[in-house]
Amino acid sequence: MGKSRKADSILQALLSHRTIREAAQAARVSERVIYDYLNDPAFEARYKAARDDVIRGVSNHLREQMNAAVDVVVDIMGDNENRPIDRLAAAKAVLEFGEKYIESSDVLERINKLEMDKVEMKVNKCV
């Protein structure tokens, strides 16, 4: 197997298996070979980019499903035909998810601001 095909095989194995051991078995290489590839900056960058693409895709799919789930919970909460206990549970879920979303948004906003401040400090040092 050529080096490029081997790298592709290892990349796919890393993306589709939970552990280095499982990835090595799937790619039919030793764990040491996988670690050697991961220590190569070019391969590591390629792997991180591919992993980020996978995570982004899963995240987008989850976001879509969360919107549908919230719609279902809101329907349950607002439907007077449902038992009060079910409506209360739905209302509680909406409040809990809303609180977690706001907290996560606040944390992300703070992280982004810190990163922007860090970049600005580096730029100012260079000037």
Phi and psi in degrees as a GROMACS rama.xvg file:
@    title "Ramachandran Plot"
@    xaxis  label "Phi"
@    yaxis  label "Psi"
@TYPE xy
-67.0156  159.991  GLY-2
-59.2118  -39.912  LYS-3
-65.6077  -44.5252  SER-4
-65.5147  -37.2955  ARG-5
-64.7068  -44.1518  LYS-6
-62.1448  -41.9309  ALA-7
-62.0388  -42.7415  ASP-8
-62.9736  -43.6076  SER-9
-66.3468  -41.6163  ILE-10
-59.9958  -47.6343  LEU-11
-62.4473  -39.8997  GLN-12
-65.0631  -41.6657  ALA-13
-63.8808  -36.9992  LEU-14
-74.902  -23.3168  LEU-15
-111.076  3.38138  SER-16
-128.566  153.734  HIS-17
-78.5827  -29.4003  ARG-18
-127.43  161.159  THR-19
-61.7583  -40.8132  ILE-20
-59.3159  -47.841  ARG-21
-63.8667  -40.8518  GLU-22
-63.6872  -41.8099  ALA-23
-62.3298  -43.2857  ALA-24
-63.4763  -42.7536  GLN-25
-66.0521  -38.0038  ALA-26
-84.6742  -6.23771  ALA-27
58.9444  46.5836  ARG-28
-134.893  170.511  VAL-29
-80.8829  160.312  SER-30
-59.9794  -36.8642  GLU-31
-57.9688  -40.9821  ARG-32
-62.3783  -42.3561  VAL-33
-61.5193  -46.1099  ILE-34
-62.5123  -37.2952  TYR-35
-61.9006  -43.4234  ASP-36
-63.5572  -43.0426  TYR-37
-65.8865  -23.1602  LEU-38
-82.9394  -9.11543  ASN-39
-83.5879  117.226  ASP-40
-54.8617  -38.331  PRO-41
-66.4775  -45.3158  ALA-42
-67.0488  -42.1061  PHE-43
-58.7186  -42.7157  GLU-44
-64.279  -41.7671  ALA-45
-63.574  -42.6822  ARG-46
-63.7349  -46.3032  TYR-47
-62.4646  -40.6366  LYS-48
-63.5769  -44.2518  ALA-49
-65.5523  -42.7099  ALA-50
-62.7881  -42.2579  ARG-51
-62.3248  -38.3423  ASP-52
-62.1841  -43.4789  ASP-53
-62.6358  -47.0085  VAL-54
-62.6693  -40.7483  ILE-55
-62.5753  -42.7712  ARG-56
-63.4556  -44.6229  GLY-57
-64.3396  -41.4743  VAL-58
-61.8708  -44.0164  SER-59
-62.8526  -42.6138  ASN-60
-63.5344  -43.64  HIS-61
-61.0205  -42.9214  LEU-62
-58.8534  -43.5396  ARG-63
-61.8615  -44.0024  GLU-64
-67.9746  -33.5517  GLN-65
-65.1113  -39.6246  MET-66
-59.8971  -44.5319  ASN-67
-64.4123  -40.5636  ALA-68
-64.4812  -42.0489  ALA-69
-62.9182  -40.7049  VAL-70
-59.2197  -41.9369  ASP-71
-63.8383  -45.7408  VAL-72
-64.6335  -41.2677  VAL-73
-64.67  -39.0767  VAL-74
-61.3803  -44.046  ASP-75
-62.1152  -44.4708  ILE-76
-62.1834  -38.8771  MET-77
-89.3529  -8.68894  GLY-78
-87.166  109.566  ASP-79
-67.4578  -10.2818  ASN-80
-76.2314  -20.9846  GLU-81
-76.8629  156.034  ASN-82
-64.2937  146.358  ARG-83
-55.6815  -36.3872  PRO-84
-65.1077  -36.466  ILE-85
-70.1273  -40.5993  ASP-86
-65.064  -39.7205  ARG-87
-65.1948  -42.3666  LEU-88
-62.4308  -39.8604  ALA-89
-65.8113  -43.4758  ALA-90
-61.8711  -42.2313  ALA-91
-61.9672  -42.4386  LYS-92
-61.8748  -43.5572  ALA-93
-60.9425  -44.9093  VAL-94
-63.862  -43.6006  LEU-95
-65.0441  -44.9502  GLU-96
-65.1311  -39.8543  PHE-97
-61.6976  -43.2837  GLY-98
-63.3131  -44.652  GLU-99
-64.2097  -38.6811  LYS-100
-63.7721  -44.8055  TYR-101
-63.1797  -44.1401  ILE-102
-60.6477  -45.8932  GLU-103
-63.0389  -42.1996  SER-104
-62.401  -42.404  SER-105
-62.3494  -43.8433  ASP-106
-63.7995  -45.499  VAL-107
-61.4941  -40.3967  LEU-108
-61.9905  -42.7378  GLU-109
-65.1352  -42.0444  ARG-110
-62.668  -46.1372  ILE-111
-59.6266  -40.9186  ASN-112
-64.7625  -43.7259  LYS-113
-60.7496  -42.0801  LEU-114
-65.021  -41.6002  GLU-115
-64.4561  -40.7939  MET-116
-62.1911  -40.9108  ASP-117
-63.4541  -44.5489  LYS-118
-62.6607  -44.1467  VAL-119
-61.2652  -39.981  GLU-120
-64.3641  -40.7548  MET-121
-65.0454  -41.5223  LYS-122
-62.7741  -44.2269  VAL-123
-64.0588  -33.6299  ASN-124
-66.6104  -34.8718  LYS-125
-76.9888  -22.9191  CYS-126
